[in-house]
Amino acid sequence: MLVVLLVTSCGGKGTDDPSITTAVAMTVAAHDTQAAEAASTPTLAEAGPTSTPEAEGETPTPTQAVPPTFSPPTAPPPVGSTAPCLLANLISETIPDGQIMKPGQYFWKTWRLRNGGSCTWDSTYKIIYWSGELMGGLLEYPFPEVVPPGDEVDITLYMQAPAANGMYTSSWKIKSPWGGAFGVGEYDQPFYVQVNVTDSSAPAYGVTAVTYKVVRKPETGCATNVWYTVYATITTNGPVEVWYRWLQSDGNDTGEKKLKFTQADSQTLTREWSMHLGVTPGTKWMQVLITFPNEQDFGKAYFDYLCQ
């Protein structure tokens, strides 16, 4: 632009020369374009770590990673269900309570559990020691398989009886991915194994438990005949011959009968009682009384006949 002005002032063709006017316009336009590009195009720095400049005299503070917020995984319960996320039910087990073992004896213990909750159990869950005697096991074990709500799973541990004589119990629970531990049943009880360790060459085998279940047929209503079936499960701590008899509240008792166990195990007996329309309503009971090898009373199976 200075050159053009200089030529003009020195007697060139004059400012009305179209070529000069065009040159000046193009030069101004080019200058304006470069200025606009310089203002709008950022300057790129070399790749590398970024930092925030600190004020003079201040000590830079390193930035700490913030852990993510973790919410317990939950699964929606089935339609119409009010089941909680974590709930287990004990279905069956091996090694009856009080089974007699030699000191240091190795054994397998299995609990069959049903997932009664709304959350799926998977490899993020653990089987954890809860209380009592560890019995040679680890403090925790990985969960064996994926168990959706309603399905069942076998929890099996390889254990060792303690070295000294006595009755020992080892209790276990399930640990969720977020650290909560839960057991079985309505009251969240641990599932456990109980063994009776003895070095005797002639251990005292016998009955350790009798449990009952009562079933009414029909379940409701006032039929001409209402049947009550009592299931009595007898458990022993080893191979033993057991003598027992049935008793019931109306005095219709039975004579002694024999039951043979070849190992520590459980066997279930059944007995039925029919109630006619003319029977007086009220509370009734039946029971199994153990008479040998020791006389033992494990209580009665009570039920209410309410038909009138």
Contacts in CASP RR format, 6 or more apart in sequence:
PFRMAT RR
TARGET T0000
AUTHOR 0000-0000-0000
METHOD contacts of the structure
MODEL  1
MLVVLLVTSCGGKGTDDPSITTAVAMTVAAHDTQAAEAASTPTLAEAGPT
STPEAEGETPTPTQAVPPTFSPPTAPPPVGSTAPCLLANLISETIPDGQI
MKPGQYFWKTWRLRNGGSCTWDSTYKIIYWSGELMGGLLEYPFPEVVPPG
DEVDITLYMQAPAANGMYTSSWKIKSPWGGAFGVGEYDQPFYVQVNVTDS
SAPAYGVTAVTYKVVRKPETGCATNVWYTVYATITTNGPVEVWYRWLQSD
GNDTGEKKLKFTQADSQTLTREWSMHLGVTPGTKWMQVLITFPNEQDFGK
AYFDYLCQ
1 24 0 8 1.000
1 27 0 8 1.000
1 28 0 8 1.000
4 20 0 8 1.000
4 23 0 8 1.000
4 24 0 8 1.000
4 27 0 8 1.000
7 20 0 8 1.000
8 14 0 8 1.000
8 15 0 8 1.000
8 20 0 8 1.000
13 20 0 8 1.000
14 20 0 8 1.000
15 21 0 8 1.000
51 60 0 8 1.000
54 60 0 8 1.000
70 178 0 8 1.000
72 85 0 8 1.000
72 176 0 8 1.000
72 177 0 8 1.000
72 178 0 8 1.000
73 119 0 8 1.000
73 177 0 8 1.000
73 178 0 8 1.000
74 85 0 8 1.000
74 118 0 8 1.000
74 119 0 8 1.000
75 85 0 8 1.000
75 118 0 8 1.000
75 119 0 8 1.000
75 120 0 8 1.000
75 149 0 8 1.000
76 118 0 8 1.000
77 83 0 8 1.000
77 117 0 8 1.000
77 118 0 8 1.000
78 118 0 8 1.000
78 149 0 8 1.000
81 118 0 8 1.000
83 116 0 8 1.000
83 117 0 8 1.000
83 118 0 8 1.000
83 149 0 8 1.000
84 117 0 8 1.000
84 118 0 8 1.000
85 117 0 8 1.000
85 118 0 8 1.000
85 119 0 8 1.000
86 117 0 8 1.000
86 119 0 8 1.000
86 174 0 8 1.000
86 176 0 8 1.000
86 180 0 8 1.000
86 182 0 8 1.000
87 115 0 8 1.000
87 116 0 8 1.000
87 117 0 8 1.000
87 182 0 8 1.000
87 185 0 8 1.000
88 113 0 8 1.000
88 114 0 8 1.000
88 115 0 8 1.000
88 116 0 8 1.000
88 117 0 8 1.000
88 174 0 8 1.000
88 182 0 8 1.000
88 183 0 8 1.000
88 184 0 8 1.000
88 185 0 8 1.000
89 113 0 8 1.000
89 114 0 8 1.000
89 116 0 8 1.000
89 184 0 8 1.000
89 185 0 8 1.000
90 111 0 8 1.000
90 112 0 8 1.000
90 113 0 8 1.000
90 184 0 8 1.000
90 185 0 8 1.000
90 191 0 8 1.000
91 112 0 8 1.000
91 113 0 8 1.000
91 114 0 8 1.000
91 152 0 8 1.000
92 111 0 8 1.000
92 112 0 8 1.000
93 109 0 8 1.000
93 110 0 8 1.000
93 111 0 8 1.000
93 112 0 8 1.000
93 191 0 8 1.000
93 193 0 8 1.000
94 108 0 8 1.000
94 109 0 8 1.000
94 110 0 8 1.000
95 107 0 8 1.000
95 109 0 8 1.000
95 110 0 8 1.000
95 193 0 8 1.000
95 195 0 8 1.000
95 264 0 8 1.000
96 208 0 8 1.000
96 209 0 8 1.000
96 235 0 8 1.000
96 236 0 8 1.000
96 237 0 8 1.000
96 264 0 8 1.000
96 265 0 8 1.000
96 266 0 8 1.000
97 194 0 8 1.000
97 208 0 8 1.000
97 209 0 8 1.000
97 235 0 8 1.000
98 167 0 8 1.000
98 194 0 8 1.000
98 195 0 8 1.000
98 196 0 8 1.000
98 208 0 8 1.000
98 237 0 8 1.000
98 264 0 8 1.000
99 194 0 8 1.000
99 195 0 8 1.000
99 196 0 8 1.000
99 237 0 8 1.000
99 238 0 8 1.000
99 264 0 8 1.000
100 195 0 8 1.000
100 196 0 8 1.000
100 197 0 8 1.000
100 198 0 8 1.000
100 203 0 8 1.000
100 205 0 8 1.000
100 237 0 8 1.000
100 238 0 8 1.000
100 264 0 8 1.000
101 107 0 8 1.000
101 161 0 8 1.000
101 195 0 8 1.000
101 196 0 8 1.000
101 197 0 8 1.000
101 198 0 8 1.000
102 161 0 8 1.000
102 197 0 8 1.000
102 198 0 8 1.000
102 199 0 8 1.000
103 161 0 8 1.000
103 162 0 8 1.000
103 163 0 8 1.000
103 164 0 8 1.000
103 165 0 8 1.000
103 197 0 8 1.000
103 198 0 8 1.000
103 199 0 8 1.000
104 160 0 8 1.000
104 161 0 8 1.000
104 162 0 8 1.000
104 163 0 8 1.000
104 197 0 8 1.000
105 160 0 8 1.000
105 161 0 8 1.000
105 197 0 8 1.000
106 158 0 8 1.000
106 159 0 8 1.000
106 160 0 8 1.000
106 161 0 8 1.000
107 158 0 8 1.000
107 159 0 8 1.000
107 160 0 8 1.000
107 161 0 8 1.000
107 195 0 8 1.000
108 156 0 8 1.000
108 157 0 8 1.000
108 158 0 8 1.000
108 159 0 8 1.000
109 156 0 8 1.000
109 157 0 8 1.000
109 159 0 8 1.000
109 193 0 8 1.000
110 154 0 8 1.000
110 155 0 8 1.000
110 156 0 8 1.000
111 154 0 8 1.000
111 155 0 8 1.000
111 191 0 8 1.000
112 152 0 8 1.000
112 153 0 8 1.000
112 154 0 8 1.000
112 155 0 8 1.000
113 152 0 8 1.000
113 153 0 8 1.000
113 155 0 8 1.000
113 184 0 8 1.000
113 191 0 8 1.000
114 150 0 8 1.000
114 151 0 8 1.000
114 152 0 8 1.000
115 121 0 8 1.000
115 147 0 8 1.000
115 148 0 8 1.000
115 149 0 8 1.000
115 150 0 8 1.000
115 151 0 8 1.000
115 152 0 8 1.000
115 153 0 8 1.000
116 149 0 8 1.000
116 150 0 8 1.000
117 149 0 8 1.000
117 150 0 8 1.000
118 149 0 8 1.000
119 149 0 8 1.000
119 176 0 8 1.000
120 146 0 8 1.000
120 147 0 8 1.000
120 148 0 8 1.000
120 149 0 8 1.000
121 143 0 8 1.000
121 146 0 8 1.000
121 147 0 8 1.000
121 153 0 8 1.000
121 174 0 8 1.000
122 143 0 8 1.000
122 146 0 8 1.000
122 147 0 8 1.000
123 142 0 8 1.000
123 143 0 8 1.000
123 146 0 8 1.000
124 143 0 8 1.000
124 176 0 8 1.000
124 177 0 8 1.000
125 143 0 8 1.000
125 174 0 8 1.000
125 175 0 8 1.000
125 176 0 8 1.000
125 177 0 8 1.000
126 140 0 8 1.000
126 141 0 8 1.000
126 142 0 8 1.000
126 143 0 8 1.000
126 174 0 8 1.000
126 175 0 8 1.000
127 140 0 8 1.000
127 141 0 8 1.000
127 142 0 8 1.000
127 143 0 8 1.000
127 155 0 8 1.000
127 157 0 8 1.000
127 172 0 8 1.000
127 173 0 8 1.000
127 174 0 8 1.000
127 175 0 8 1.000
128 139 0 8 1.000
128 140 0 8 1.000
128 141 0 8 1.000
128 172 0 8 1.000
128 173 0 8 1.000
128 174 0 8 1.000
128 175 0 8 1.000
128 181 0 8 1.000
129 137 0 8 1.000
129 138 0 8 1.000
129 139 0 8 1.000
129 140 0 8 1.000
129 170 0 8 1.000
129 171 0 8 1.000
129 172 0 8 1.000
130 171 0 8 1.000
130 172 0 8 1.000
130 173 0 8 1.000
130 181 0 8 1.000
130 190 0 8 1.000
131 171 0 8 1.000
131 190 0 8 1.000
132 168 0 8 1.000
132 169 0 8 1.000
132 170 0 8 1.000
132 171 0 8 1.000
133 162 0 8 1.000
133 168 0 8 1.000
133 169 0 8 1.000
133 170 0 8 1.000
134 170 0 8 1.000
135 159 0 8 1.000
135 160 0 8 1.000
135 161 0 8 1.000
135 162 0 8 1.000
135 168 0 8 1.000
135 170 0 8 1.000
135 193 0 8 1.000
135 195 0 8 1.000
136 159 0 8 1.000
136 160 0 8 1.000
137 157 0 8 1.000
137 158 0 8 1.000
137 159 0 8 1.000
137 160 0 8 1.000
140 175 0 8 1.000
141 157 0 8 1.000
143 174 0 8 1.000
144 153 0 8 1.000
144 154 0 8 1.000
144 155 0 8 1.000
144 156 0 8 1.000
145 153 0 8 1.000
147 153 0 8 1.000
155 172 0 8 1.000
155 191 0 8 1.000
157 172 0 8 1.000
159 170 0 8 1.000
159 193 0 8 1.000
161 168 0 8 1.000
161 195 0 8 1.000
161 197 0 8 1.000
162 168 0 8 1.000
162 197 0 8 1.000
164 197 0 8 1.000
165 197 0 8 1.000
165 198 0 8 1.000
165 199 0 8 1.000
166 196 0 8 1.000
166 197 0 8 1.000
166 198 0 8 1.000
167 194 0 8 1.000
167 195 0 8 1.000
167 196 0 8 1.000
167 197 0 8 1.000
168 194 0 8 1.000
168 195 0 8 1.000
168 196 0 8 1.000
168 197 0 8 1.000
169 192 0 8 1.000
169 193 0 8 1.000
169 194 0 8 1.000
170 192 0 8 1.000
170 193 0 8 1.000
170 194 0 8 1.000
171 190 0 8 1.000
171 191 0 8 1.000
171 192 0 8 1.000
172 190 0 8 1.000
172 191 0 8 1.000
172 192 0 8 1.000
173 181 0 8 1.000
173 182 0 8 1.000
173 183 0 8 1.000
173 190 0 8 1.000
173 191 0 8 1.000
174 181 0 8 1.000
174 182 0 8 1.000
174 183 0 8 1.000
175 181 0 8 1.000
176 182 0 8 1.000
182 188 0 8 1.000
183 189 0 8 1.000
183 190 0 8 1.000
183 191 0 8 1.000
184 190 0 8 1.000
184 191 0 8 1.000
196 237 0 8 1.000
203 238 0 8 1.000
204 293 0 8 1.000
205 236 0 8 1.000
205 237 0 8 1.000
205 238 0 8 1.000
205 239 0 8 1.000
205 240 0 8 1.000
205 293 0 8 1.000
206 236 0 8 1.000
206 237 0 8 1.000
206 238 0 8 1.000
206 240 0 8 1.000
206 242 0 8 1.000
206 293 0 8 1.000
206 294 0 8 1.000
207 234 0 8 1.000
207 235 0 8 1.000
207 236 0 8 1.000
207 240 0 8 1.000
207 242 0 8 1.000
207 290 0 8 1.000
207 294 0 8 1.000
207 296 0 8 1.000
207 298 0 8 1.000
208 235 0 8 1.000
208 236 0 8 1.000
208 237 0 8 1.000
209 233 0 8 1.000
209 234 0 8 1.000
209 235 0 8 1.000
209 298 0 8 1.000
210 232 0 8 1.000
210 233 0 8 1.000
210 234 0 8 1.000
210 235 0 8 1.000
210 288 0 8 1.000
210 290 0 8 1.000
210 296 0 8 1.000
210 298 0 8 1.000
210 299 0 8 1.000
211 232 0 8 1.000
211 233 0 8 1.000
211 235 0 8 1.000
211 298 0 8 1.000
212 230 0 8 1.000
212 231 0 8 1.000
212 232 0 8 1.000
212 233 0 8 1.000
212 287 0 8 1.000
212 300 0 8 1.000
212 301 0 8 1.000
213 230 0 8 1.000
213 231 0 8 1.000
213 233 0 8 1.000
213 301 0 8 1.000
214 228 0 8 1.000
214 229 0 8 1.000
214 230 0 8 1.000
214 231 0 8 1.000
214 301 0 8 1.000
214 302 0 8 1.000
214 303 0 8 1.000
215 228 0 8 1.000
215 229 0 8 1.000
215 231 0 8 1.000
216 226 0 8 1.000
216 227 0 8 1.000
216 228 0 8 1.000
216 303 0 8 1.000
217 226 0 8 1.000
217 227 0 8 1.000
217 228 0 8 1.000
217 229 0 8 1.000
218 226 0 8 1.000
221 307 0 8 1.000
222 277 0 8 1.000
222 307 0 8 1.000
222 308 0 8 1.000
223 307 0 8 1.000
224 276 0 8 1.000
224 277 0 8 1.000
225 274 0 8 1.000
225 275 0 8 1.000
225 276 0 8 1.000
226 274 0 8 1.000
226 275 0 8 1.000
226 305 0 8 1.000
226 307 0 8 1.000
227 272 0 8 1.000
227 273 0 8 1.000
227 274 0 8 1.000
227 275 0 8 1.000
228 272 0 8 1.000
228 273 0 8 1.000
228 274 0 8 1.000
228 275 0 8 1.000
228 284 0 8 1.000
228 286 0 8 1.000
228 303 0 8 1.000
228 305 0 8 1.000
229 270 0 8 1.000
229 271 0 8 1.000
229 272 0 8 1.000
230 270 0 8 1.000
230 271 0 8 1.000
230 272 0 8 1.000
230 273 0 8 1.000
230 286 0 8 1.000
230 301 0 8 1.000
231 268 0 8 1.000
231 269 0 8 1.000
231 270 0 8 1.000
232 268 0 8 1.000
232 269 0 8 1.000
232 270 0 8 1.000
232 271 0 8 1.000
232 287 0 8 1.000
232 288 0 8 1.000
232 301 0 8 1.000
233 266 0 8 1.000
233 267 0 8 1.000
233 268 0 8 1.000
233 269 0 8 1.000
234 242 0 8 1.000
234 244 0 8 1.000
234 259 0 8 1.000
234 266 0 8 1.000
234 267 0 8 1.000
234 268 0 8 1.000
234 269 0 8 1.000
234 288 0 8 1.000
234 290 0 8 1.000
235 265 0 8 1.000
235 266 0 8 1.000
236 242 0 8 1.000
236 261 0 8 1.000
236 264 0 8 1.000
236 265 0 8 1.000
236 266 0 8 1.000
237 264 0 8 1.000
238 261 0 8 1.000
238 263 0 8 1.000
238 264 0 8 1.000
238 265 0 8 1.000
239 261 0 8 1.000
239 262 0 8 1.000
239 263 0 8 1.000
239 264 0 8 1.000
240 261 0 8 1.000
240 293 0 8 1.000
241 258 0 8 1.000
241 259 0 8 1.000
241 260 0 8 1.000
241 261 0 8 1.000
241 292 0 8 1.000
241 293 0 8 1.000
242 258 0 8 1.000
242 259 0 8 1.000
242 260 0 8 1.000
242 261 0 8 1.000
242 290 0 8 1.000
242 292 0 8 1.000
242 293 0 8 1.000
243 256 0 8 1.000
243 257 0 8 1.000
243 258 0 8 1.000
243 259 0 8 1.000
243 290 0 8 1.000
243 291 0 8 1.000
243 292 0 8 1.000
244 256 0 8 1.000
244 257 0 8 1.000
244 259 0 8 1.000
244 269 0 8 1.000
244 288 0 8 1.000
244 289 0 8 1.000
244 290 0 8 1.000
244 291 0 8 1.000
245 253 0 8 1.000
245 254 0 8 1.000
245 255 0 8 1.000
245 256 0 8 1.000
245 257 0 8 1.000
245 288 0 8 1.000
245 289 0 8 1.000
245 291 0 8 1.000
246 253 0 8 1.000
246 254 0 8 1.000
246 255 0 8 1.000
246 271 0 8 1.000
246 286 0 8 1.000
246 287 0 8 1.000
246 288 0 8 1.000
246 289 0 8 1.000
247 253 0 8 1.000
247 286 0 8 1.000
247 287 0 8 1.000
247 288 0 8 1.000
247 289 0 8 1.000
248 271 0 8 1.000
248 273 0 8 1.000
248 284 0 8 1.000
248 285 0 8 1.000
248 286 0 8 1.000
248 287 0 8 1.000
249 284 0 8 1.000
249 285 0 8 1.000
249 286 0 8 1.000
250 284 0 8 1.000
252 273 0 8 1.000
256 291 0 8 1.000
259 267 0 8 1.000
259 269 0 8 1.000
261 267 0 8 1.000
269 288 0 8 1.000
271 286 0 8 1.000
273 284 0 8 1.000
273 286 0 8 1.000
275 284 0 8 1.000
275 305 0 8 1.000
275 307 0 8 1.000
277 307 0 8 1.000
279 305 0 8 1.000
281 304 0 8 1.000
281 305 0 8 1.000
281 306 0 8 1.000
281 307 0 8 1.000
281 308 0 8 1.000
282 304 0 8 1.000
282 305 0 8 1.000
282 306 0 8 1.000
283 302 0 8 1.000
283 303 0 8 1.000
283 304 0 8 1.000
283 305 0 8 1.000
284 302 0 8 1.000
284 303 0 8 1.000
284 304 0 8 1.000
284 305 0 8 1.000
285 300 0 8 1.000
285 301 0 8 1.000
285 302 0 8 1.000
285 303 0 8 1.000
286 300 0 8 1.000
286 301 0 8 1.000
287 297 0 8 1.000
287 298 0 8 1.000
287 299 0 8 1.000
287 300 0 8 1.000
287 301 0 8 1.000
288 298 0 8 1.000
289 295 0 8 1.000
289 296 0 8 1.000
289 297 0 8 1.000
290 296 0 8 1.000
290 297 0 8 1.000
290 298 0 8 1.000
END
